[in-house]
Every structure is written in structure tokens, then in C-alpha cells.
Amino acid sequence: MTADAPAALDRDKLFAARLHAARVRPYLATALFALHVVESRQVPTMAVDRHWRCYVSPAFVDRMPVEELAGVWVHEVSHLLRDHHGRSDRVARERGLTGRAERLRMNIAADCEINDDVYGDGLVRPEGAVDPQRLRLPPDELMEDYLRQFQLGPLLGELAWLDCGSGADGLDREWDLGPDGAHGLSEQQRDAVRFRVARGISGRPGNASKGWRRWAEEVFHPPQPWRELLGAAVRSAASAPGVGEDYSYGRPSRRSAGVPGAVLPSLRRRPPRVSVIVDTSGSVSDAELGSALLEVAAIARAVGGRRDLVTVLSCDAAAQAVVPLCRAESIPLVGGGGTNLRAGFARALRARPRPDVVVVLTDGHTPWPDTRPSCRTVVGLFPRQGAGGSWAEDDPDYVPPTPPEWARVVAIGSAAP
């Protein structure tokens, strides 16, 4: 070897770092050892593609301590486990984001999701790792949430070097071997790796961070398109004119200056109160009731995470007790008889203070109120249509009443956006 020849990749050091990562994060071992290493001098540091190849710069390995390399291993495999490439592609289509700058923003947002709580407890934080605190963003959020909250601006010069590869943001790189290259994992193999990792986390949740526990739960109960629609409908209803608004003397109105001797209140927006009515009649399955609890948690996030402002009411033919939301999985859903959600509406609207938004989760087999409620209404409708277009109740020709025009209706379980 001549003095000018580039150094070869130090695989012993690289694999020692991977072994250290597997020891301190044993639930990720399956994924870490599923990655195939490709030496590349085009890669700034380490990067992955969507086919589970890990491209590694020899110079980067030479200058990094083993403990920090272990953190990079975990970081890169986290992009693949959390499907950041697929999620970035979806976000790009939905929001019309194009170009390398937008993909860099997605890479940064994905890094914030991972780096928020992945380090510590035996795993050293690599130098230069980007986290929400560095960008003055809130913790415990997802890539899609972070992407809405920052623009590159001055960050472009500071973070232009960052490149975790197409496995992080979905944009193919010149060094990618592509779908026909060697040593890539098939879609079925990738799903099998995710499943085994999620099972490991679920089996011993005390060893995993909050972010990983959330991920493992969503692998078994993946977020569906209707959740985004339901959340958007709730946010739209909660932000409508007049919702969550009240007069307050906490900050006097500026008009007080025009009325000597009087103090006028100002109109202030407060967080909206949401009442969730869950249809617990006999026609609603246990699986749908379980899904309803997941929707309740999503509704709480849609109104800013203020669980104290969300109440849940079970209703079949009669309204049950109103329960404040503490944890979605601890809510008692009582019922099993016939259906009459009019009673649920009446009970919800009698509450003090009154709700600003009523959300109904139902299969639609119910009479609806004759008049528009005094607040915004969103209906999450479980599908009930059987073969031949009929609705399966005691009478095969039965067709449930259509939700009223004054309600915003979201079909729960529909694959269509």
C-alpha cells in the first residue's frame, strides 16, 4: 500500500461498535445484525437505504470512538425500524414537498424523533446529533409533527452535512445499490425484523425508552388514515369561531381606554372541552371498542394533550357515567344493549361546564337528535355494510339512519383519505 492509498474500512472496529450497541440495547439486536455493511467513500458518515444496507465511510469510522459509533448504529437502524423513508414519501405527497432541501428537513425531523430519548443508559450520544432541544422544539413528538414546526433558514449552513441516506428521507442517493443490488432485504424480511424487535420491546417494556414503547405499540396497532382525518376534524371543530372563547378580566380590553372609569373584559381563547360519546351497544364489537379507546387517545392529542379537558361517556340505550380522561386504556366502557345516542347527546350537553365539541364513535345504528346540538359535532363511523350492500341487523333489510348534516362524519376503517 502506498502512502497516498486510502485506508480500508476498519471492520473490526465497526463490528465491535455494533456488538456494543446490541449489548446495551438488546431489543434492537435483531435489527442491528440484519443490516448489511457496504463500504463507501461517497457517504459523509454512515447512511442506510430502504433495503437495509448500511453505507459506511472508512474515514468516519477511523475518527469516531467505538462508544459513539455504537450510538450511530442505533440511530441508523432506528430510521429503518420506524419506516422514516416510507413516512417521508407519504408526507411529501400529502404536503407537496419536493427537492433536496425539503428532504433534508425530513431527515432532521426524523433525527429529532429518534434522538429525543434514544441515548444514555450505556449508549453514548454521537457528536453533532440533532435533537428537539437543539432546535427549541418540544419533546416526545413524531417526525411529522416536528416537520411542521421549523424551517431550514440559518440551519442550512449548520446541518447541510447531515445525510442519513434514503432510508431516512426516501430520496435515492448516488451511492444506493437500489432494489436489485446485492444483500438487500425483501419487504417480507423487513417486516419480520420489525415484528421481532417490537415483540422484544413489548415483552420487556421496562428496558425500552418511551419512544420505542410507543413505536412497538403502533407496529401491532398501526396508525390508520382515518386517525388523521378524525384528528383534523376535531381540530377544525375546536378552532372554529366562538369555540373555546370567553371574556376575561385577566387582561382588560384595549377599548377600556375609550370608556373612562370602566374596565372592559377582553375576549380570550381557552383550550376547548371535548366530550366523547362511545357507542357500547351490542352491535359494536370488542375490537371496535378497543379501537375506540385508541381514538380517544388520538382525540386528546388533537386538542393539545389536555386530558383534563376530555371526558368520555358510554352509551347504548341509556347514557352511563361521564368519566374524565386519565388514561385511555383505563376507561370503563359499559353497555351491551340497544342503541339510542340521543340519551348520550343529552347527557353530554347537560355537563357543566358544557363541551365545545362532541365526538361520537358509533356504528351508526341509532336515532340521532332531531335538532342541531349547541356545539360542534364530529362522528367517527364504524363500517357496517355487508355483502350485497345491506346492513346486518335483526332485519336484513334494515338501513340505519344517516348521520345528520350538521355533523362532520369520518369513516373509521376506511382506507381512502
N, C-alpha and C positions, 0 to 999 in steps of 0.2 A: 504494500500500500504506500502510495506517495504521500508527501506532506500535505498536498492540496486535495487529496481524495476526501470526500465527505464521509463522516463517521457513519457506521451502520447502526441500525436501531438496537439499543440495548434491551433485548427482550427479557433477559433475566431480571433486570430492574423493573421493567414494565409489569411482568407477571408477578413479581414479589409484591408490587403495589396492589395488583388485583387480589392476591391472596389476603393481604391485609384488609382490603375493603370487604371481602367475604367474611372475614373473621369478626369484624366489628358490626357488620350488617348482614347477619346470616340469612335473613329472609330474602335478600337480593342475590344470593349466591347463584341460583339457577340462571338468572338473567345475566349476571356478570360473566359466567363461563359460557353462555350461549353466543357472546359476541366474538366475531372473527376479526383478528387484527390484520390490517393492511398498512404496510409502511408507505408513507407518502411525504415527499418534501414540498408538496403544494399546500399542505394543511398548516395553518399557523400554529396550532397546538394539538388538540385531539378533537375529532369530529365523528359523527355517525351518520349513516344513511338509513332510509326506512326499511332496508333489508337486513338490518342488524350487523352491518360491517362497521368496524371502528378504525378510522384512518388516523395514523399517529405520526407526528413529526419527530424524527430522531433527535434533533436539536432541543426540542421541548423536553423530551424525556431526560436528556443529559443534564439540563439545568434545574429540573424540579426534584425536590426531596421525595423519597418514597412515600412518606405520610401524606404529602399534598397530592401526589399522583393518585393515591387511593381515593381521595376526595373527587378528583376529576373522573375516575372510573365510575363512581356512583352517580355523579352529575350527568354524564353522558348516557348511561343506561336508563336514568330516570326519564330523559326525553322520550326514549322509545317505549318504556312501560306506560307512560302517561299519554302516548299517542299524540305528541305535540305536532308532528308533521300532518297527521290527518285533521286535527283540530284547526291548525293554521290554514290548511286548504279550505276548510268549511268557512272559517271567518273571512278569508279573502273573497270567497264567492258572495257571502251574505252582505259584506260591507263595501264591496267594490274596491278592495285594497290591491294595488298592483305595484310592481317594481321592487328593486333590492332594498330600498330604504324601508319600505313597509315590512318586508320580510325580516330585516334587522330588528325592527320594533317588536315583531312577534318573537324573535329569538330572545330579546331582552325580557319581554313579558313572561315567556316560558321559564327563563332563568330565575325570575323573581318568584314564581310559583314553587320551583324546586328548592332554591337556596334559602327560602324563608325559614325552614326548620330542619334541614337535612344534616347540618354539621353539628359538631360537638359529640359528646359521649363516645370518644375514641376515634372520631373522624375529623381530620384537620381540614379547616377551610382553605381552599387554594387561594393563592394571591390573585387579587383582581376580581374575585367572584362578585357578581352583581346581585343585590338583594333589595327588597322593598324599602328598607330603611335608608339605603344609599340614595334612592330616588324620591325619598319623602312620601312614600306610598303606604297605605295601611297593610298590616299583616294578614295572613290567613285567607287570601283570595286566590282566584284562579287566573290563568293566563288571559282568558277572555275579559275578565274584569280589569286587570292591570292595563291591558291594551287600550282601554277607553280613557285611561287617566294620565297619560303622558304623551308628549311628542318628542322627537329627537332633539331639535334645536341645538343647544350647546353640547348635548350628549353625543352628537355625531362624531366630533373630533375625539372625544374621550373614549368612546366604545366602538369605533369603527373597526378595530382589530377583532372584535368578538365574532366568532364563527363556529357554531357547534354542528354545522353541516345540515344537509337536507332532512336528517332525522329529527331536527329541532324545529324547522320552519317550513318544510315542504318544498323548498326551492332547490332544484338539482344543481350540483356543483360540477366543475370540470373534472374533478378527481373521482366522481362517483363511477362505480363499475356498472350500475344500472341493474334492471331486473334480470338480465341474462348473464350477469357476471358470476364468478365463482363464489361459493361459500355463503350465499345469501340464504336467509330463512324464508320458507313459504309462509303464506298467510296463516295456514293452519298451525304451523310450528310456532309462529309468533304468538298466536292466541293461546297455545298450550303453555308457553313460558309465562305469559301474563297470569294465566289461571293458577299455575303452581305458586307463583310469587304471592298472589292475592290470598291463596289458601294458607300460606305460611304466615302472612300478616294477621289474618283473621283468627288463626289458631293460637297465636301468642301476641295479642294486641298490645300488651304492656311493653313490648320491646320496640315498637314502631312509633314514629312521630305522628302527630295529629294529621299532617298532610298525607302520610302514607295510609293511615287508617281510613281516611276519607276516600282515598283512591281505591282501596281494596273493597270498600262497601259499594262504590259505584261500578266496579267491574262486575259484581254479581247483580246489581240493580242499576244498569247503565242509564244515564240521563237521556230522556226521550225528547223529541222535538216539541211535544205538547207542553213540557215543563217551561220551556222558553216562552211559548205562547201564553200560557197561564200567568207566568210572572209578568210578562209585558202587559197583559190585560189588567192585572191587579195594579201595577204601577200607573197605568194610564188612568184607571178609575181613581186611584188615591191622589193623583196630581191634578185632577180636574178642578176648575174654578169653584171655589166655595168649600171644597173638601179640606178638612183639617185647618180651617181658618177661623179665627175668633178674635175679638177685640181684647186688648190688654193695656193696662195702665203701666206695665213694667217699662215700657218705652213710650212716652207721650207722643202723640201725633204732632208733626211739624205744623199742622194747621192751628195748634194751640196759640201760636204767636198772633194769629188774627182775631183771637177771642180773648181780650184781656180779662183776667180774673178767673178763667176756666182752664181746666186741664182736660184735653180730649184724648181718648184711647186711640191706639194705632191698631191696624189690622195685622195680625201676626199669623204665620203658618206654623202649626204644630204637627208632629207626626200623626198620620191617620190611624184610626182604630179600625180593625178588621174583625168581623165575626164570620167564622167558617161553619157552615151547616153541612154535616156529613150524613148522607142517606144511609141508614143502617137497617133498612127493610130486608125482608127475606130474599128479595130478588137480587141483592147485591152480594157478590161472593166474598169469601175471606181474602182472596188475593186482591180484589179491588179495594177492600177496606185497608189492607196493608199498603196498597199504592196510595190510598187517600192520605195516610199518615205521612208518606214521603212528600205528597203535595203540600201538606200543612207546613212542613219544614221549609219547602221552597217558597211558600207564601210569606213566611216570616222573613226570609232573606230579601224578598221583593220589596218589603216595606222598611228596609234598613236594619234588619236584625233585632228590632224592638219586640221581643217576645211578650213583654208585659202588655203590649197593645193588641195582641191577638188572642181571641177566645174561640173555643171550639164547642159546638153544640151537636149532639147526636139526635137524630130524628127518624122515626119510622112513621107510625100513625099518630104519634104524640111526641112532643118535644121533651127531651131529657135535660139533665142539669147542664148549665153553662160552665165550662172548665177553662180557666186561664192556661195559656200555653207555657209550660216549663220545658218539657222535653216531648217531642212528638211521639216517641215510642211509648211513653207512659200515659197517653190519653186513653181513658176508657171509652170504647165505642159500644154503646148499649142499644139493643133493639132486636129486630128479627121478625117483626110482624108486617103489617101492611104499610102503605106509604101515603103520607099526606104532609108535604113540606110546607103547606100553609101554616101549620102549627109551628114549624121551625122558624119561618119568617116572623110570625107574630111574637114568638119568644125572643128572638134576636133583637127585634126593634123595640121591645119593652125594656131592654137593658139600659142601665144608667151608669156611665154616660153612654149615649147612643153610638152605634158604629157609624163610621163614614163609608165603609164598603162592606157588603155582604158577599161572601163567596160560597157557592153551593156546589158540592161534589155529589153527583147523583147519576143514576142510570136513566132518569127521565120519566120513570113510571110513577107519576104523581100529578095531582091537580096543582096548578100554580095560583098564586094570589091574583085576584080579579083586578087589582089596581097596582100601579107602579109604587114600589116602596119609596120611602123618603130619602133613600141613599142609593149610591151606585151599586149595581149588582153584576157579578160575574158568575157564570155557570160552567163548571167543569163536568162534561157529559161523558159517562162511560158508555161505550158502544154496546148496543143490544140487538143489532139486526142479524137475523139468522138466515138460513138458506131460503131462497125464493123471495127475499125482501120482506117477510113477515116478522113480527116481533113475538118472541116466545114467552107468553104468559099462560095463564089458565085457558084463555080463549086464543087459539092460534091466529085469529083474525084481528086480535086486539092491536091497536096502534096508540102509543102513549101520546098525550098532549104535547104539542110543540112548545118549547120554551118561549116565553113571551118576547115581543120585540124590544122591550126596554132592557133586556138582559144581554150582556156580552157573552156569547157562547163559544167555548173552546172544546173541541172533541178530544177527550183524553184517550190516548192509544192510537190516534191517527198518525200515520207516517207522513202525511202531507204537511208541508209547512203552512 
